[in-house]
């Protein structure tokens, strides 16, 4: 869960926004590079990386209103 949270925080699996300044873009690229280095160092198997990617994406989904309400 910690890695999924970190991936979501770093926006690892999100497309970059178009309206960022160069400084903001470079900062986010640095976050992604750091996260990728952590994953590489841990030598996580591909199936676990896929599960991490899915968990990180779920954490970044907006809270949608429940249709039952």
SEMI-896002 format. One line per field, with one value per atom (N, C-alpha, C, O): residue in three letters; atom name; x, y, z. Coordinates in nm, 2 decimals. Atoms other than C-alpha are relative to their C-alpha. Example, Ala and Ser with C-alpha at 12.3 -4.5 7.8 and 13.67 -1.06 7.14 Angstrom:
<rs>
residu: (ALA|ALA|ALA|ALA|SER|SER|SER|SER)
atome: (N|CA|C|O|N|CA|C|O)
xx: (0.09|1.23|0.09|0.19|-0.09|1.37|-0.08|-0.03)
yy: (-0.12|-0.45|0.12|0.12|-0.11|-0.11|0.11|0.22)
zz: (0.00|0.78|0.00|0.07|0.00|0.71|0.08|0.09)
</rs>
This chain:
<rs>
residu: (UNK|UNK|UNK|UNK|UNK|UNK|UNK|UNK|UNK|UNK|UNK|UNK|UNK|UNK|UNK|UNK|UNK|UNK|UNK|UNK|UNK|UNK|UNK|UNK|UNK|UNK|UNK|UNK|UNK|UNK|UNK|UNK|UNK|UNK|UNK|UNK|UNK|UNK|UNK|UNK|UNK|UNK|UNK|UNK|UNK|UNK|UNK|UNK|UNK|UNK|UNK|UNK|UNK|UNK|UNK|UNK|UNK|UNK|UNK|UNK|UNK|UNK|UNK|UNK|UNK|UNK|UNK|UNK|UNK|UNK|UNK|UNK|UNK|UNK|UNK|UNK|UNK|UNK|UNK|UNK|UNK|UNK|UNK|UNK|UNK|UNK|UNK|UNK|UNK|UNK|UNK|UNK|UNK|UNK|UNK|UNK|UNK|UNK|UNK|UNK|UNK|UNK|UNK|UNK|UNK|UNK|UNK|UNK|UNK|UNK|UNK|UNK|UNK|UNK|UNK|UNK|UNK|UNK|UNK|UNK|UNK|UNK|UNK|UNK|UNK|UNK|UNK|UNK|UNK|UNK|UNK|UNK|UNK|UNK|UNK|UNK|UNK|UNK|UNK|UNK|UNK|UNK|UNK|UNK|UNK|UNK|UNK|UNK|UNK|UNK|UNK|UNK|UNK|UNK|UNK|UNK|UNK|UNK|UNK|UNK|UNK|UNK|UNK|UNK|UNK|UNK|UNK|UNK|UNK|UNK|UNK|UNK|UNK|UNK|UNK|UNK|UNK|UNK|UNK|UNK|UNK|UNK|UNK|UNK|UNK|UNK|UNK|UNK|UNK|UNK|UNK|UNK|UNK|UNK|UNK|UNK|UNK|UNK|UNK|UNK|UNK|UNK|UNK|UNK|UNK|UNK|UNK|UNK|UNK|UNK|UNK|UNK|UNK|UNK|UNK|UNK|UNK|UNK|UNK|UNK|UNK|UNK|UNK|UNK|UNK|UNK|UNK|UNK|UNK|UNK|UNK|UNK|UNK|UNK|UNK|UNK|UNK|UNK|UNK|UNK|UNK|UNK|UNK|UNK|UNK|UNK|UNK|UNK|UNK|UNK|UNK|UNK|UNK|UNK|UNK|UNK|UNK|UNK|UNK|UNK|UNK|UNK|UNK|UNK|UNK|UNK|UNK|UNK|UNK|UNK|UNK|UNK|UNK|UNK|UNK|UNK)
atome: (N|CA|C|O|N|CA|C|O|N|CA|C|O|N|CA|C|O|N|CA|C|O|N|CA|C|O|N|CA|C|O|N|CA|C|O|N|CA|C|O|N|CA|C|O|N|CA|C|O|N|CA|C|O|N|CA|C|O|N|CA|C|O|N|CA|C|O|N|CA|C|O|N|CA|C|O|N|CA|C|O|N|CA|C|O|N|CA|C|O|N|CA|C|O|N|CA|C|O|N|CA|C|O|N|CA|C|O|N|CA|C|O|N|CA|C|O|N|CA|C|O|N|CA|C|O|N|CA|C|O|N|CA|C|O|N|CA|C|O|N|CA|C|O|N|CA|C|O|N|CA|C|O|N|CA|C|O|N|CA|C|O|N|CA|C|O|N|CA|C|O|N|CA|C|O|N|CA|C|O|N|CA|C|O|N|CA|C|O|N|CA|C|O|N|CA|C|O|N|CA|C|O|N|CA|C|O|N|CA|C|O|N|CA|C|O|N|CA|C|O|N|CA|C|O|N|CA|C|O|N|CA|C|O|N|CA|C|O|N|CA|C|O|N|CA|C|O|N|CA|C|O|N|CA|C|O|N|CA|C|O|N|CA|C|O|N|CA|C|O|N|CA|C|O|N|CA|C|O|N|CA|C|O|N|CA|C|O|N|CA|C|O|N|CA|C|O|N|CA|C|O|N|CA|C|O|N|CA|C|O)
xx: (0.08|0.00|0.09|0.05|-0.08|0.28|0.05|0.05|-0.05|0.42|-0.11|-0.09|0.12|0.07|-0.03|-0.05|0.02|0.03|0.11|0.08|-0.11|0.37|-0.01|0.01|0.02|0.30|-0.11|-0.10|0.11|-0.03|0.05|0.02|-0.05|0.14|0.10|0.09|-0.09|0.41|-0.06|0.00|0.08|0.14|0.08|0.08|-0.08|0.34|-0.07|-0.01|0.07|0.07|-0.10|-0.20|0.09|-0.10|0.08|0.20|-0.06|-0.04|0.03|-0.04|-0.04|0.14|-0.11|-0.17|0.09|-0.08|0.07|0.19|-0.05|-0.04|0.04|0.12|-0.02|-0.05|0.10|0.10|-0.11|0.26|0.11|0.14|-0.13|0.56|0.11|0.09|-0.12|0.90|0.04|0.08|-0.04|0.98|-0.09|-0.04|0.10|0.66|0.02|0.02|-0.02|0.72|0.12|0.12|-0.13|1.08|-0.02|0.04|0.02|0.97|-0.07|-0.03|0.08|0.71|0.08|0.07|-0.09|0.96|0.10|0.12|-0.09|1.20|-0.07|-0.01|0.07|0.93|-0.02|0.00|0.02|0.85|0.13|0.13|-0.13|1.22|0.04|0.10|-0.03|1.27|-0.09|-0.03|0.09|0.97|0.05|0.05|-0.05|1.10|0.13|0.15|-0.13|1.44|-0.03|0.03|0.04|1.28|-0.05|-0.01|0.05|1.09|0.11|0.11|-0.11|1.40|0.09|0.14|-0.09|1.61|-0.07|0.00|0.07|1.34|-0.01|-0.03|0.01|1.34|-0.13|-0.14|0.13|0.97|-0.04|-0.02|0.04|0.83|-0.11|-0.18|0.10|0.62|-0.14|-0.21|0.14|0.29|-0.03|-0.14|0.02|0.34|0.01|-0.06|0.00|0.43|-0.14|-0.19|0.14|0.10|-0.10|-0.19|0.09|-0.09|0.02|-0.08|-0.03|0.08|-0.05|-0.11|0.05|0.00|-0.16|-0.21|0.15|-0.37|-0.04|-0.13|0.03|-0.38|0.03|-0.05|-0.03|-0.22|-0.10|-0.14|0.11|-0.47|-0.13|-0.20|0.12|-0.75|0.00|-0.10|-0.01|-0.62|-0.01|-0.05|0.01|-0.62|-0.13|-0.16|0.14|-0.98|-0.07|-0.06|0.08|-1.21|-0.11|-0.16|0.12|-1.48|-0.12|-0.16|0.12|-1.79|-0.12|-0.12|0.12|-2.14|-0.06|-0.06|0.06|-2.32|-0.14|-0.22|0.13|-2.62|-0.12|-0.23|0.10|-2.81|-0.05|-0.16|0.04|-2.82|-0.11|-0.15)
yy: (-0.12|0.00|0.13|0.23|-0.12|0.24|0.04|0.15|-0.02|0.20|0.05|0.14|-0.05|0.25|0.15|0.22|-0.14|0.57|0.09|0.20|-0.08|0.69|0.02|0.13|0.00|0.61|0.10|0.18|-0.10|0.81|0.14|0.23|-0.13|1.10|0.05|0.17|-0.04|1.11|0.01|0.05|0.00|1.09|-0.09|-0.06|0.09|0.80|-0.05|-0.06|0.06|0.66|0.10|0.06|-0.10|0.99|0.07|0.10|-0.08|1.18|0.14|0.19|-0.14|1.52|0.10|0.09|-0.11|1.83|0.09|0.10|-0.09|2.07|0.14|0.21|-0.14|2.39|0.02|0.11|-0.01|2.33|0.09|0.09|-0.08|2.56|-0.10|-0.22|0.09|2.41|-0.05|-0.17|0.04|2.41|-0.11|-0.21|0.10|2.22|-0.13|-0.24|0.12|1.97|-0.07|-0.19|0.06|1.91|-0.06|-0.17|0.05|1.86|-0.13|-0.23|0.12|1.60|-0.11|-0.23|0.11|1.42|-0.05|-0.17|0.05|1.40|-0.09|-0.19|0.09|1.25|-0.14|-0.24|0.13|0.99|-0.08|-0.20|0.07|0.91|-0.06|-0.17|0.05|0.87|-0.13|-0.23|0.12|0.63|-0.12|-0.23|0.11|0.43|-0.06|-0.18|0.05|0.40|-0.09|-0.19|0.08|0.27|-0.14|-0.24|0.13|0.00|-0.08|-0.20|0.07|-0.09|-0.06|-0.17|0.04|-0.12|-0.12|-0.21|0.10|-0.34|-0.13|-0.24|0.12|-0.58|-0.07|-0.19|0.06|-0.63|-0.07|-0.02|0.08|-0.90|0.08|0.16|-0.07|-0.77|-0.01|0.09|0.02|-0.91|0.09|0.14|-0.09|-0.71|0.14|0.23|-0.13|-0.40|0.04|0.15|-0.02|-0.44|0.02|0.11|-0.01|-0.48|0.14|0.20|-0.13|-0.17|0.11|0.21|-0.10|0.03|0.01|0.12|0.00|-0.07|0.06|0.14|-0.06|0.02|0.15|0.23|-0.15|0.36|0.07|0.18|-0.06|0.43|0.01|0.12|-0.01|0.35|0.11|0.17|-0.11|0.59|0.14|0.23|-0.13|0.87|0.03|0.14|-0.02|0.82|0.10|0.10|-0.09|1.10|-0.07|-0.17|0.05|1.03|0.04|0.16|-0.03|1.00|-0.01|-0.10|0.01|1.05|-0.14|-0.19|0.13|0.73|0.02|0.10|-0.02|0.68|-0.04|0.00|0.04|0.52|0.11|0.10|-0.11|0.85|0.09|0.18)
zz: (0.00|0.00|0.00|-0.06|0.00|0.07|-0.14|-0.18|0.13|-0.28|-0.09|-0.18|0.07|-0.43|0.03|-0.06|-0.04|-0.23|-0.06|-0.11|0.06|-0.34|-0.15|-0.20|0.14|-0.70|-0.04|-0.13|0.02|-0.68|0.03|-0.05|-0.03|-0.51|-0.10|-0.13|0.11|-0.78|-0.13|-0.23|0.13|-1.05|-0.10|-0.22|0.09|-1.19|-0.12|-0.23|0.11|-1.41|-0.06|-0.11|0.06|-1.51|-0.11|-0.10|0.11|-1.83|0.06|0.14|-0.04|-1.78|-0.04|-0.14|0.03|-1.76|-0.11|-0.11|0.10|-2.05|0.05|-0.01|-0.04|-1.85|0.11|0.19|-0.10|-1.63|-0.05|-0.17|0.03|-1.62|-0.02|0.02|0.01|-1.70|0.13|0.15|-0.14|-1.33|0.05|0.11|-0.05|-1.24|-0.08|-0.02|0.08|-1.53|0.04|0.06|-0.04|-1.43|0.14|0.17|-0.14|-1.06|-0.01|0.05|0.01|-1.16|-0.07|-0.03|0.06|-1.39|0.10|0.10|-0.10|-1.10|0.10|0.14|-0.08|-0.88|-0.06|0.00|0.07|-1.14|-0.01|0.00|0.01|-1.19|0.13|0.14|-0.13|-0.82|0.03|0.09|-0.03|-0.79|-0.09|-0.04|0.09|-1.09|0.05|0.04|-0.06|-0.92|0.12|0.13|-0.12|-0.60|-0.05|0.00|0.05|-0.80|-0.06|-0.04|0.07|-1.00|0.11|0.10|-0.10|-0.68|0.08|0.12|-0.07|-0.51|-0.09|-0.03|0.10|-0.82|0.02|0.04|-0.01|-0.80|-0.12|-0.23|0.12|-1.03|-0.08|-0.03|0.09|-1.33|0.04|0.03|-0.04|-1.20|0.13|0.14|-0.12|-0.87|-0.04|0.02|0.05|-1.06|-0.07|-0.05|0.06|-1.26|0.11|0.09|-0.11|-0.93|0.06|0.10|-0.06|-0.79|-0.09|-0.04|0.10|-1.11|0.02|0.02|-0.02|-1.07|0.13|0.13|-0.13|-0.70|0.00|0.05|0.00|-0.77|-0.08|-0.05|0.08|-1.04|0.07|0.06|-0.08|-0.81|0.10|0.13|-0.10|-0.55|-0.06|0.01|0.06|-0.80|-0.06|-0.11|0.05|-0.92|0.09|0.21|-0.08|-0.82|0.07|0.03|-0.07|-0.56|-0.08|-0.09|0.07|-0.77|0.09|0.18|-0.08|-0.63|-0.02|-0.13|0.01|-0.55|-0.06|-0.01|0.06|-0.77|0.09|0.06|-0.10|-0.48|0.09|0.15|-0.09|-0.29|-0.06|0.00)
</rs>
